[in-house]
């Protein structure tokens, strides 16, 4: 196959339920110049048949059969079939965004980088929850410039990224020239490959957009069966230390190795159970930590996040498993005693809570009575309010009537005032008339008196005249 820009090597073991989704995301890439090398590592389910069916549909898929020798050997086998300018290694139960390899390829080409790293997210296989994997790219350890090399962050080069290969794109000629291969162990096989590449790369480019989805919480995954491969982490750390010594790295790079070794040991042992923990602890105490040779770095040189893990490893180095188990037993006994005390305190609190509940129930009953009384009061108050509203209406009506009456009264007062004035004038007129009548009466009496005196005289004269006439 010619003009391949990216070779994608997928190691597959018993992934019949997920390999189809993985391959669908690969053949749908916007970058068409890719080859997909799927190494079936001796699957006992239908994984190989699914791979072969996809290979018939898309000539870019190359199906390779392995013999269940582990993911490390399967990836090394897949590299033998690769022709791309760049190469990446993927897990068969994960999947990528449609433009994942186009973006990685473009960034690598643009920056001229040996390694390109992208962001990723986890998919919980049980719950379906999706979360960004922020710990795969620790920005606090990265330099401000992009791209950069290990010499820009020598004390953090092994801490800045997770030691898995599936979120990284490598310049294939760089991998070949440095003779970088996967350890052929059952777990932690990609740590040495990735750390060698990061340390030796002249240029590392970071693209933090999320382009890859990593499936977690699978009961049949390699990470969930780590108890069965309990010493692989130690083999990976030994190989890493040997490589650093071969490269004659400076003290800052060795510090980065020391901090990562302490962190990795703490994480590994925290995931072990039973015999796996016992064997790993014993291995580290009985000379394993001396072989790893990182506790010679002074604790003061460890950053604050790693001092606790330094102390953890120093304890294992100093105390054997029996002492650890004795302390664990004593600690467990103390914790049991504390738990018993806490249980007694809890029982007392439960009793107090029960008493409080009784009081609360009594108060609730009282509250119910009060609520009923309040309800009745509200009803009465509502009735009273209605009556008050009616009274207000009547009062408003009465006020209006009073207003009308006041106006009528004012009108009557005005009329009465006018009548009083007229009555006064009438009285004055009557008084004048009475005076005039009185004057007239007096005049009349006088005239009548004169008439009385005058009439007899006139009559006498008339009578005398009459007598003379008769004569």
Legacy VTK file of the C-alpha trace (Angstrom):
# vtk DataFile Version 3.0
C-alpha trace
ASCII
DATASET POLYDATA
POINTS 471 float
0.000 0.000 0.000
1.510 3.325 -1.077
1.021 6.927 0.045
-0.304 5.898 3.450
-0.338 8.886 5.764
-1.295 7.085 8.990
-0.999 3.441 10.006
-3.394 2.424 12.788
-2.403 -0.744 14.667
-5.217 -2.321 16.705
-4.525 -5.212 19.068
-7.696 -7.237 19.600
-8.453 -10.016 22.041
-12.050 -11.206 22.591
-13.699 -7.908 21.655
-16.529 -9.239 19.479
-19.026 -6.811 21.083
-16.934 -3.674 20.500
-14.586 -4.235 17.522
-17.308 -3.330 14.994
-17.854 0.113 16.565
-14.106 0.622 16.655
-13.672 -0.276 12.979
-16.698 1.774 11.930
-15.066 4.841 13.484
-11.844 4.035 11.593
-13.266 3.534 8.109
-15.360 6.711 8.538
-12.287 8.913 8.981
-12.149 12.072 6.885
-8.483 11.264 6.333
-8.783 8.562 3.664
-5.077 7.721 3.242
-4.915 5.360 6.221
-4.312 1.675 6.771
-5.936 -0.227 9.641
-3.828 -3.166 10.823
-5.905 -5.327 13.177
-3.932 -8.006 15.015
-6.217 -10.628 16.518
-4.300 -11.949 19.520
-5.759 -15.465 19.499
-9.351 -14.507 20.347
-11.651 -17.335 21.444
-14.824 -15.475 20.465
-15.995 -14.175 17.075
-13.601 -11.194 16.974
-11.491 -12.579 14.115
-14.554 -13.290 11.968
-15.795 -9.709 12.463
-12.363 -8.353 11.513
-12.206 -10.503 8.392
-15.687 -9.391 7.311
-14.632 -5.753 7.594
-11.424 -6.492 5.680
-13.537 -7.807 2.797
-15.539 -4.566 2.726
-12.598 -2.122 3.006
-9.213 -2.859 1.420
-7.515 -0.547 3.934
-8.144 -3.078 6.709
-5.409 -5.691 7.125
-6.294 -8.681 9.320
-3.326 -10.303 11.106
-3.548 -13.388 13.301
-1.519 -13.665 16.499
-1.222 -16.385 19.142
-2.419 -14.753 22.373
1.035 -13.492 23.308
-0.227 -10.238 24.806
-0.949 -6.731 23.521
2.728 -5.727 23.472
3.771 -8.504 21.090
0.620 -7.989 19.003
1.490 -4.304 18.499
5.073 -5.090 17.619
3.737 -7.593 15.086
1.369 -4.964 13.675
4.280 -2.520 13.190
5.862 -4.977 10.759
2.906 -4.461 8.408
2.860 -0.662 8.684
3.664 1.627 5.713
2.389 4.999 6.941
4.382 8.155 7.515
2.844 8.216 10.972
1.715 5.392 13.219
-0.641 5.054 16.169
-1.805 2.178 18.344
-5.405 1.707 19.334
-7.534 -0.447 21.644
-10.230 -2.560 20.017
-12.955 -1.487 22.454
-12.455 2.266 21.946
-13.511 4.575 19.106
-12.558 7.926 17.589
-14.179 11.079 16.191
-14.528 11.182 12.373
-11.823 13.845 11.982
-9.449 12.454 14.615
-6.587 11.351 12.383
-6.998 14.227 9.955
-6.444 16.652 12.848
-3.551 14.646 14.293
-1.882 14.307 10.896
-2.323 17.995 10.038
-0.930 19.099 13.399
2.061 16.778 13.135
2.809 17.975 9.618
2.344 21.641 10.451
4.528 21.499 13.574
7.057 18.969 12.252
6.589 16.971 15.454
7.686 13.434 16.269
4.737 12.978 18.646
1.232 14.497 18.608
-1.072 14.102 21.644
-4.856 14.760 21.679
-7.604 14.975 24.283
-9.855 12.065 25.203
-12.894 11.110 27.255
-14.044 8.008 29.096
-17.226 6.037 28.510
-18.390 3.987 31.497
-19.450 0.641 30.080
-21.907 0.048 32.944
-23.550 3.442 33.406
-22.964 5.110 30.031
-21.504 8.178 31.757
-19.021 10.206 29.694
-16.304 12.341 31.317
-13.292 14.212 30.008
-9.987 12.479 30.872
-8.134 15.496 32.220
-5.371 13.428 33.842
-4.127 12.148 30.458
-2.770 15.608 29.659
-1.746 17.499 32.817
-1.590 21.089 31.652
0.101 22.228 34.858
3.227 20.355 33.786
3.219 21.561 30.162
5.282 24.534 28.944
3.676 27.620 27.458
5.038 26.934 23.988
3.661 24.343 21.579
5.357 22.283 20.192
8.075 21.565 22.753
10.590 18.848 23.707
11.399 16.900 26.853
14.205 19.332 27.584
11.621 22.094 28.052
10.063 20.135 30.961
12.743 17.584 31.972
11.452 17.186 35.559
7.885 16.519 34.356
8.226 14.729 31.027
6.974 11.419 32.480
4.239 13.135 34.512
2.694 15.380 31.861
0.995 12.544 29.926
-0.432 9.127 30.640
1.737 6.250 29.528
-0.649 4.792 26.980
-0.236 4.975 23.217
-3.780 5.259 21.877
-4.059 9.075 22.263
-0.739 9.722 20.510
0.456 9.820 16.895
4.130 9.008 16.238
6.361 9.775 13.276
7.088 6.212 12.148
10.615 6.918 10.922
11.392 8.394 14.364
10.105 5.236 16.099
12.186 3.063 13.781
15.358 5.129 14.124
15.136 5.036 17.924
14.266 1.292 17.783
11.312 1.856 20.123
9.225 -1.263 20.707
6.540 -2.383 23.115
7.508 -4.530 26.076
6.108 -7.980 25.571
4.469 -8.250 28.969
0.818 -8.795 29.887
0.048 -5.292 31.224
1.713 -1.867 31.399
3.280 -2.856 28.078
2.876 0.588 26.515
4.511 2.650 29.298
8.083 2.067 28.141
7.183 2.687 24.476
5.473 6.001 25.238
8.070 7.267 27.731
10.941 6.448 25.362
9.190 8.349 22.576
8.441 11.368 24.788
12.006 11.525 26.078
13.659 11.151 22.656
11.272 13.307 20.599
12.685 16.529 19.212
9.202 17.968 19.035
5.915 17.149 20.828
2.666 18.805 19.769
-0.447 18.989 21.964
-4.010 19.328 20.660
-6.360 19.256 23.645
-9.690 18.869 21.806
-11.394 15.580 22.696
-11.125 13.223 19.716
-10.994 9.757 21.326
-13.463 7.852 23.528
-11.905 5.329 25.910
-14.158 2.601 27.305
-13.812 1.881 31.050
-15.403 -0.374 33.668
-15.268 -3.528 31.571
-15.087 -6.699 33.618
-12.964 -8.512 31.014
-10.429 -5.743 30.309
-6.705 -6.082 30.981
-6.892 -3.339 33.612
-9.562 -5.265 35.529
-7.420 -8.453 35.604
-4.263 -6.699 36.854
-4.110 -9.024 39.889
-3.132 -11.817 37.486
-0.222 -9.787 36.072
0.928 -8.299 39.385
4.646 -7.865 38.541
4.291 -6.232 35.108
4.411 -2.720 36.552
7.753 -3.547 38.161
9.190 -4.917 34.910
8.069 -1.749 33.124
9.705 0.516 35.743
12.967 -1.471 35.680
13.120 -1.190 31.887
12.387 2.521 32.130
15.186 3.062 34.680
17.632 1.090 32.563
16.766 3.172 29.500
17.282 6.436 31.400
20.662 5.220 32.599
21.614 4.139 29.079
20.722 7.614 27.776
22.774 9.147 30.602
19.915 11.547 31.358
20.371 14.562 33.603
19.156 14.858 37.195
15.923 16.604 36.194
14.861 13.709 33.970
15.786 11.279 36.747
13.606 13.307 39.135
10.725 12.952 36.689
11.305 9.171 36.644
11.481 9.083 40.462
8.209 10.961 40.956
6.450 8.853 38.311
7.774 5.600 39.828
6.476 6.559 43.295
3.075 7.558 41.860
2.848 4.429 39.690
3.719 2.075 42.566
1.168 3.691 44.857
-1.543 3.441 42.196
-0.709 -0.158 41.286
-0.737 -1.444 44.867
-3.976 0.421 45.599
-5.662 -1.675 42.882
-4.279 -5.041 44.048
-6.052 -7.510 46.317
-5.013 -10.521 48.345
-2.020 -12.454 47.075
-1.227 -9.945 44.323
-0.713 -7.197 46.927
1.323 -9.486 49.172
3.622 -10.525 46.324
4.050 -6.983 45.025
4.761 -5.552 48.490
7.264 -8.293 49.241
8.988 -7.814 45.880
9.423 -4.094 46.490
10.631 -4.514 50.083
12.962 -7.411 49.354
15.257 -5.451 47.056
12.805 -4.269 44.387
12.912 -0.639 45.475
16.691 -0.801 45.678
16.734 -1.991 42.072
14.417 0.826 41.004
16.818 3.196 42.755
14.606 6.280 42.904
14.446 6.767 46.681
17.995 8.127 46.500
16.434 11.338 45.163
15.854 13.612 48.207
12.211 13.939 49.170
12.624 17.731 49.163
13.044 17.618 45.365
9.648 15.954 44.889
6.806 18.334 44.153
4.018 18.655 46.732
1.744 16.220 44.889
4.344 13.428 45.010
5.807 13.779 48.519
3.023 11.595 49.930
3.866 8.805 47.456
7.558 9.132 48.278
6.649 8.474 51.940
4.525 5.502 50.888
7.430 3.890 49.011
9.915 4.765 51.777
7.662 2.934 54.255
7.620 -0.192 52.060
11.399 0.015 51.774
11.844 0.210 55.566
9.181 -2.168 56.876
8.529 -5.746 55.806
5.125 -7.208 55.073
4.731 -8.601 58.617
5.228 -5.155 60.144
2.857 -3.644 57.612
0.207 -6.272 58.381
0.680 -5.769 62.153
0.199 -2.050 61.758
-2.691 -2.681 59.435
-4.195 -5.027 62.043
-3.669 -2.480 64.811
-5.044 0.248 62.634
-7.984 -1.999 61.793
-8.543 -2.721 65.515
-8.373 0.999 66.284
-10.738 1.658 63.447
-13.075 -1.061 64.739
-12.971 0.466 68.222
-13.584 3.868 66.751
-16.383 2.348 64.696
-17.880 0.743 67.819
-17.678 4.081 69.617
-19.235 5.727 66.651
-21.964 3.060 66.622
-22.665 3.716 70.309
-22.782 7.411 69.594
-25.016 6.702 66.642
-27.314 4.549 68.796
-27.567 7.385 71.321
-28.252 9.769 68.493
-30.879 7.366 67.133
-32.565 7.304 70.544
-32.443 11.072 70.676
-33.817 11.133 67.180
-36.646 8.782 68.167
-37.479 10.993 71.147
-37.328 13.999 68.920
-39.599 12.224 66.439
-42.127 11.565 69.199
-42.034 15.194 70.197
-42.264 16.108 66.558
-45.303 13.867 66.132
-46.908 15.515 69.166
-46.066 18.902 67.760
-47.450 17.789 64.413
-50.710 16.826 66.068
-50.787 20.173 67.848
-49.969 21.842 64.583
-52.844 19.995 62.944
-55.205 21.299 65.624
-53.803 24.767 65.177
-54.135 24.403 61.420
-57.813 23.402 61.875
-58.429 26.342 64.195
-56.586 28.583 61.808
-58.728 27.247 58.995
-61.895 28.009 60.966
-60.552 31.415 61.894
-59.753 32.086 58.253
-63.296 31.102 57.299
-64.695 33.405 59.989
-62.295 36.103 58.945
-63.396 35.653 55.348
-67.040 35.942 56.435
-66.187 39.007 58.509
-64.287 40.468 55.591
-67.265 39.892 53.343
-69.550 41.533 55.929
-67.095 44.358 56.265
-67.045 44.751 52.512
-70.862 44.908 52.509
-70.751 47.412 55.374
-68.251 49.457 53.440
-70.608 49.438 50.485
-73.530 50.498 52.721
-71.373 53.135 54.350
-70.357 54.406 50.952
-74.037 54.493 49.985
-74.909 56.299 53.219
-72.054 58.722 52.650
-73.464 59.433 49.236
-76.953 59.934 50.706
-75.488 62.221 53.363
-73.755 64.122 50.620
-77.062 64.506 48.790
-78.831 65.479 52.051
-76.111 67.999 52.833
-76.630 69.556 49.437
-80.421 69.661 50.038
-79.876 71.162 53.488
-77.561 73.767 52.051
-80.241 74.564 49.461
-82.893 74.831 52.214
-80.605 77.041 54.236
-80.129 79.245 51.211
-83.895 79.375 50.587
-84.567 79.991 54.285
-82.031 82.795 54.260
-83.760 84.321 51.284
-87.149 83.872 52.992
-85.885 85.486 56.158
-84.710 88.452 54.114
-88.103 88.626 52.367
-89.916 88.216 55.696
-87.958 91.101 57.160
-88.805 93.231 54.189
-92.466 92.204 54.536
-92.429 93.080 58.223
-90.942 96.431 57.388
-93.608 96.923 54.750
-96.295 95.855 57.224
-94.940 98.193 59.849
-94.923 101.020 57.340
-98.424 100.060 56.268
-99.549 99.857 59.883
-98.100 103.278 60.551
-99.723 104.610 57.432
-103.069 103.083 58.437
-102.673 104.540 61.870
-102.011 107.904 60.332
-105.020 107.450 58.095
-107.160 106.453 61.037
-106.109 109.521 62.942
-106.834 111.696 59.918
-110.149 110.001 59.404
-111.139 110.535 63.004
-110.360 114.190 62.640
-112.276 114.514 59.465
-115.189 112.612 60.937
-115.162 114.985 63.907
-115.259 117.936 61.660
-118.008 116.318 59.676
-120.035 115.765 62.785
-119.757 119.394 63.651
-120.382 120.506 60.105
-123.303 118.287 59.192
-125.821 119.649 61.712
-125.053 123.112 60.550
-125.609 122.155 56.975
-128.792 120.347 57.833
-130.017 123.366 59.752
-129.255 125.551 56.852
-131.039 123.175 54.470
-134.056 123.058 56.761
-134.157 126.810 57.058
-133.970 127.161 53.366
-136.768 124.705 52.961
-138.969 126.653 55.356
-138.445 129.928 53.593
-139.208 128.262 50.313
-142.531 127.105 51.655
-143.395 130.511 52.828
LINES 1 472
471 0 1 2 3 4 5 6 7 8 9 10 11 12 13 14 15 16 17 18 19 20 21 22 23 24 25 26 27 28 29 30 31 32 33 34 35 36 37 38 39 40 41 42 43 44 45 46 47 48 49 50 51 52 53 54 55 56 57 58 59 60 61 62 63 64 65 66 67 68 69 70 71 72 73 74 75 76 77 78 79 80 81 82 83 84 85 86 87 88 89 90 91 92 93 94 95 96 97 98 99 100 101 102 103 104 105 106 107 108 109 110 111 112 113 114 115 116 117 118 119 120 121 122 123 124 125 126 127 128 129 130 131 132 133 134 135 136 137 138 139 140 141 142 143 144 145 146 147 148 149 150 151 152 153 154 155 156 157 158 159 160 161 162 163 164 165 166 167 168 169 170 171 172 173 174 175 176 177 178 179 180 181 182 183 184 185 186 187 188 189 190 191 192 193 194 195 196 197 198 199 200 201 202 203 204 205 206 207 208 209 210 211 212 213 214 215 216 217 218 219 220 221 222 223 224 225 226 227 228 229 230 231 232 233 234 235 236 237 238 239 240 241 242 243 244 245 246 247 248 249 250 251 252 253 254 255 256 257 258 259 260 261 262 263 264 265 266 267 268 269 270 271 272 273 274 275 276 277 278 279 280 281 282 283 284 285 286 287 288 289 290 291 292 293 294 295 296 297 298 299 300 301 302 303 304 305 306 307 308 309 310 311 312 313 314 315 316 317 318 319 320 321 322 323 324 325 326 327 328 329 330 331 332 333 334 335 336 337 338 339 340 341 342 343 344 345 346 347 348 349 350 351 352 353 354 355 356 357 358 359 360 361 362 363 364 365 366 367 368 369 370 371 372 373 374 375 376 377 378 379 380 381 382 383 384 385 386 387 388 389 390 391 392 393 394 395 396 397 398 399 400 401 402 403 404 405 406 407 408 409 410 411 412 413 414 415 416 417 418 419 420 421 422 423 424 425 426 427 428 429 430 431 432 433 434 435 436 437 438 439 440 441 442 443 444 445 446 447 448 449 450 451 452 453 454 455 456 457 458 459 460 461 462 463 464 465 466 467 468 469 470
